[in-house]
Amino acid sequence: MSTVNVTKSSTDSTVTIFDSYYQNEIKINAAEYDQVNAYFRSRFGSDAIANDFTAVIFEIAQGYGQSA
């Protein structure tokens, strides 16, 4: 079972996403994370689902060398 942990840093305005299943860590801009996450929250009405979709979008973007 995969778990995704999201840690926000107030000192450098980044968000760190850690996926325990893939042992993968991604550091991204907090503002970009908040925009994507807000979109998914508005579409699904669930924080848990929105958080998971947001993490997956950034993992996919990183795999392709793109920004979400």
Secondary structure, DSSP 8 states (H G I E B T S, - for coil): ---EEEEEETTTTEEEEEETTTTEEEEEEHHHHHHHHHHHHHHHS-HHHHHHHHHHHHHHHHHTT---
